């Protein structure tokens, strides 16, 4: 509740600034040329979250790394931007990991509030996005803690996709000079991992003992610090079209956890045992870097 309260106050202040600027800007509106930009980029994504000691309860966020201990991804991105005038811009795009599934979504709406001088502009933006990452071999927890039995009857590589969804409100500043344009934005938002279910089946050799452990995670919104930077450089341009280089960076920081309900079914017991588990929140960061080409017309 406290997180939601602070976010509402923050967004209300931004909306007040936005509304206060509309009347000032409306008297200066002139016909503007519509601008469309297409871009393609390739880069890397890095997830950081310190592993926690093995305890009596599994912490799913300990398994954001792969078997090599890495938590980085190659990302291929495609973007489309429409600016109907010099006040508004609408940006959408999708990205893919190595599985080549276009399951990253991103929608950005920006409103220019004012010009500080001939080179500097500022405004307010809202971003809605989702992105996937992988939980790898989370059953290793049971191999380490459930000794004396077959800890997981599923012999396949245990990997699942963990989706993170979020919305952010961010003021932005843009600097333009000749062929170069740079934009920096920073604000806050709310993120939450999409809930998922998993189960572990176990048994004891040469025994009738059977056990099934079911995990049902729940949503846990987290207040997120969200910052982005973008720079473009025009290589070739004229009045109708321009071709250039684009580079982006993004940083998300939050204290996060994945709470869940664990239900244990034992074949030698009449009733299942169910309990709610909430691992401690720890700092989680997502950092993206990318570069590529854009075409504007």
C-alpha positions as CSV (number, residue, x, y, z in Angstrom):
1,X,0.0,0.0,0.0
2,X,2.8,2.4,0.8
3,X,4.5,1.7,-2.6
4,X,1.2,2.4,-4.4
5,X,0.7,5.6,-2.4
6,X,4.1,7.1,-3.3
7,X,3.7,6.2,-6.9
8,X,0.2,7.9,-7.1
9,X,1.7,11.0,-5.5
10,X,4.6,11.0,-8.0
11,X,2.4,10.5,-11.1
12,X,-0.1,13.1,-9.9
13,X,2.7,15.7,-9.7
14,X,3.8,14.8,-13.2
15,X,0.3,15.1,-14.6
16,X,-0.1,18.5,-12.9
17,X,3.0,19.7,-14.7
18,X,1.7,18.2,-17.9
19,X,-1.7,19.8,-17.7
20,X,-0.1,23.2,-16.7
21,X,1.9,23.1,-19.9
22,X,-0.9,22.4,-22.3
23,X,-2.5,25.9,-22.2
24,X,0.9,27.5,-22.7
25,X,1.8,25.2,-25.6
26,X,-1.6,25.4,-27.3
27,X,-1.2,29.0,-28.4
28,X,2.1,28.1,-30.2
29,X,0.8,25.0,-32.1
30,X,1.9,25.1,-35.8
31,X,1.4,22.4,-38.5
32,X,4.2,19.9,-38.1
33,X,5.5,17.2,-40.4
34,X,4.8,13.6,-39.4
35,X,8.0,11.7,-38.6
36,X,8.3,7.9,-38.7
37,X,11.4,6.0,-37.5
38,X,12.3,2.4,-37.9
39,X,15.3,0.8,-36.1
40,X,17.0,-2.5,-35.6
41,X,19.4,-3.1,-32.7
42,X,21.5,-5.9,-31.2
43,X,22.8,-5.9,-27.6
44,X,23.1,-7.6,-24.3
45,X,21.0,-7.9,-21.2
46,X,22.5,-8.5,-17.7
47,X,20.5,-9.7,-14.7
48,X,22.1,-9.2,-11.3
49,X,20.7,-10.6,-8.0
50,X,23.0,-12.0,-5.3
51,X,22.3,-15.7,-4.5
52,X,21.0,-16.4,-1.0
53,X,22.2,-19.3,1.2
54,X,20.3,-22.6,0.9
55,X,17.7,-22.8,3.7
56,X,14.5,-24.7,4.5
57,X,12.6,-23.0,1.7
58,X,13.5,-22.6,-2.0
59,X,14.3,-19.1,-3.3
60,X,13.5,-19.2,-7.0
61,X,15.5,-16.1,-7.7
62,X,18.7,-18.1,-6.9
63,X,18.2,-19.8,-10.2
64,X,18.2,-16.9,-12.6
65,X,21.7,-18.0,-13.7
66,X,22.4,-20.9,-16.2
67,X,24.6,-23.9,-15.5
68,X,27.7,-21.8,-16.4
69,X,26.8,-19.3,-13.7
70,X,25.9,-16.6,-16.3
71,X,22.9,-14.4,-16.2
72,X,23.3,-12.5,-19.5
73,X,21.4,-12.7,-22.8
74,X,21.9,-11.6,-26.4
75,X,18.9,-9.5,-27.5
76,X,17.7,-8.6,-31.0
77,X,15.3,-5.6,-31.1
78,X,13.1,-3.9,-33.6
79,X,11.4,-0.6,-33.1
80,X,8.8,1.7,-34.6
81,X,8.3,5.3,-33.7
82,X,5.6,7.7,-34.9
83,X,5.7,11.5,-34.1
84,X,2.6,13.1,-35.6
85,X,4.0,16.5,-34.5
86,X,6.8,17.9,-32.4
87,X,4.8,17.5,-29.1
88,X,3.9,13.8,-29.2
89,X,5.7,10.6,-30.0
90,X,4.5,7.0,-29.9
91,X,7.1,4.2,-29.8
92,X,6.5,0.4,-29.9
93,X,8.8,-2.5,-30.4
94,X,9.6,-6.1,-29.7
95,X,12.7,-8.1,-29.0
96,X,13.9,-11.7,-29.1
97,X,16.4,-13.8,-27.1
98,X,18.2,-16.8,-28.7
99,X,15.0,-18.7,-28.9
100,X,13.9,-16.1,-31.6
101,X,10.4,-15.7,-30.0
102,X,9.2,-12.1,-30.2
103,X,7.9,-12.1,-26.6
104,X,9.4,-8.8,-25.4
105,X,6.9,-6.0,-25.6
106,X,7.4,-2.3,-25.2
107,X,5.1,0.7,-25.7
108,X,6.2,4.3,-25.0
109,X,4.2,7.5,-25.1
110,X,6.1,10.8,-24.8
111,X,4.8,14.4,-24.5
112,X,7.1,17.4,-25.0
113,X,6.4,20.0,-22.3
114,X,8.7,22.8,-23.2
115,X,11.9,23.9,-24.9
116,X,14.6,25.3,-22.6
117,X,16.5,26.7,-25.5
118,X,17.3,25.8,-29.2
119,X,19.2,22.7,-28.1
120,X,17.3,21.4,-25.0
121,X,13.8,20.1,-24.7
122,X,12.1,18.3,-21.9
123,X,8.9,16.3,-21.3
124,X,7.1,13.4,-19.7
125,X,6.9,9.8,-20.8
126,X,5.1,6.6,-19.8
127,X,6.4,3.2,-20.6
128,X,4.5,-0.2,-20.5
129,X,6.7,-3.2,-21.0
130,X,7.3,-6.9,-20.4
131,X,10.4,-9.1,-20.9
132,X,11.3,-12.7,-20.3
133,X,14.2,-14.3,-18.5
134,X,14.9,-17.9,-17.5
135,X,14.8,-19.9,-14.3
136,X,17.3,-22.7,-14.7
137,X,17.5,-26.0,-12.8
138,X,15.6,-24.9,-9.8
139,X,15.2,-28.6,-8.9
140,X,18.8,-28.5,-7.8
141,X,17.5,-27.2,-4.5
142,X,15.8,-30.5,-3.8
143,X,18.9,-32.5,-4.8
144,X,20.8,-30.6,-2.2
145,X,18.2,-30.7,0.6
146,X,16.2,-33.9,0.0
147,X,18.8,-36.6,0.5
148,X,18.0,-40.3,0.8
149,X,15.3,-40.2,-1.9
150,X,15.1,-39.5,-5.6
151,X,14.7,-35.7,-5.4
152,X,13.1,-35.2,-8.8
153,X,11.6,-37.9,-11.0
154,X,11.6,-35.5,-14.0
155,X,15.0,-36.2,-15.7
156,X,14.6,-33.3,-18.2
157,X,16.5,-30.0,-17.9
158,X,14.2,-27.9,-15.7
159,X,14.0,-24.5,-17.3
160,X,11.0,-22.1,-17.4
161,X,10.4,-18.6,-18.7
162,X,9.9,-16.0,-16.0
163,X,8.1,-12.9,-17.3
164,X,8.4,-9.5,-15.7
165,X,5.8,-6.8,-16.5
166,X,6.1,-3.1,-15.5
167,X,4.9,0.4,-16.1
168,X,7.0,3.6,-15.4
169,X,6.5,7.3,-15.5
170,X,9.7,9.2,-16.4
171,X,10.6,12.9,-17.1
172,X,13.0,13.1,-20.0
173,X,15.5,15.7,-21.4
174,X,16.7,15.8,-25.0
175,X,19.8,17.6,-26.4
176,X,20.0,18.1,-30.2
177,X,23.0,19.6,-32.0
178,X,23.6,19.1,-35.8
179,X,23.8,15.4,-36.4
180,X,23.5,14.3,-32.8
181,X,20.5,13.8,-30.5
182,X,20.7,12.5,-27.0
183,X,17.9,11.7,-24.6
184,X,18.1,10.9,-20.9
185,X,15.1,9.9,-18.8
186,X,14.7,8.7,-15.3
187,X,11.7,7.9,-13.0
188,X,9.9,5.3,-11.0
189,X,7.4,2.5,-11.8
190,X,5.9,-0.7,-10.6
191,X,7.0,-4.2,-11.7
192,X,5.8,-7.7,-11.0
193,X,6.8,-11.2,-12.1
194,X,3.9,-13.1,-13.7
195,X,2.9,-16.0,-11.4
196,X,3.7,-19.6,-12.4
197,X,3.2,-23.1,-11.1
198,X,5.7,-25.9,-10.8
199,X,5.8,-29.3,-9.2
200,X,8.4,-31.8,-8.0
201,X,7.7,-35.5,-7.8
202,X,9.8,-37.6,-5.5
203,X,10.1,-41.2,-4.3
204,X,12.2,-43.5,-2.1
205,X,13.8,-46.5,-3.8
206,X,12.6,-49.9,-2.7
207,X,9.7,-48.2,-0.8
208,X,6.1,-47.2,-1.3
209,X,7.0,-43.7,-0.2
210,X,5.9,-41.0,-2.7
211,X,5.8,-37.3,-2.4
212,X,4.7,-34.4,-4.7
213,X,5.6,-30.8,-4.0
214,X,3.6,-28.1,-5.7
215,X,4.6,-24.5,-5.9
216,X,2.1,-21.7,-6.8
217,X,3.7,-18.3,-7.0
218,X,1.8,-15.0,-6.5
219,X,2.2,-11.5,-7.8
220,X,4.3,-9.2,-5.6
221,X,4.5,-5.6,-7.0
222,X,7.8,-3.8,-6.4
223,X,8.7,-0.1,-6.6
224,X,11.3,0.2,-9.4
225,X,13.8,2.8,-10.3
226,X,13.9,3.1,-14.1
227,X,16.4,5.0,-16.2
228,X,17.1,5.1,-19.9
229,X,19.6,6.8,-22.3
230,X,19.5,7.0,-26.1
231,X,21.8,8.7,-28.6
232,X,21.4,8.9,-32.4
233,X,23.8,10.1,-35.0
234,X,22.7,10.9,-38.6
235,X,25.1,9.5,-41.2
236,X,23.1,10.4,-44.3
237,X,20.2,12.8,-44.4
238,X,18.2,15.2,-46.5
239,X,14.7,16.8,-46.3
240,X,12.9,13.5,-46.8
241,X,14.9,10.7,-45.2
242,X,17.8,10.1,-42.8
243,X,19.9,7.1,-42.0
244,X,22.0,6.8,-38.9
245,X,23.4,5.0,-35.9
246,X,21.4,4.5,-32.6
247,X,22.6,3.3,-29.2
248,X,20.5,2.7,-26.0
249,X,21.1,1.8,-22.4
250,X,18.5,1.0,-19.7
251,X,18.7,0.2,-16.0
252,X,16.0,-1.2,-13.6
253,X,16.7,-1.4,-9.9
254,X,14.4,-2.8,-7.3
255,X,14.2,-4.9,-4.1
256,X,12.3,-8.1,-5.2
257,X,11.2,-11.5,-4.2
258,X,9.0,-14.3,-5.5
259,X,6.5,-15.4,-2.8
260,X,4.7,-18.7,-3.2
261,X,2.4,-21.3,-1.6
262,X,4.0,-24.7,-1.2
263,X,1.7,-27.8,-0.9
264,X,3.2,-31.2,-0.1
265,X,1.3,-34.4,-0.9
266,X,2.7,-37.5,0.7
267,X,1.2,-40.9,-0.2
268,X,1.7,-42.1,3.3
269,X,-0.3,-39.2,4.8
270,X,-4.0,-38.4,4.7
271,X,-3.8,-34.7,4.4
272,X,-1.5,-32.4,2.4
273,X,0.7,-29.8,4.1
274,X,0.3,-26.3,2.7
275,X,2.2,-23.1,3.7
276,X,2.9,-19.7,2.4
277,X,6.5,-18.8,1.9
278,X,8.0,-15.3,1.3
279,X,11.8,-15.2,0.7
280,X,13.6,-12.1,1.7
281,X,13.6,-9.2,-0.7
282,X,17.0,-8.5,-2.2
283,X,18.4,-6.0,-4.8
284,X,17.6,-7.0,-8.4
285,X,18.9,-5.2,-11.4
286,X,18.4,-5.5,-15.1
287,X,20.8,-3.7,-17.4
288,X,20.5,-3.4,-21.2
289,X,22.9,-2.1,-23.8
290,X,22.2,-2.1,-27.5
291,X,23.3,-0.4,-30.8
292,X,22.1,-0.5,-34.4
293,X,20.8,1.4,-37.3
294,X,17.7,3.7,-37.8
295,X,15.8,5.0,-40.8
296,X,13.8,8.1,-40.4
297,X,11.4,9.6,-42.9
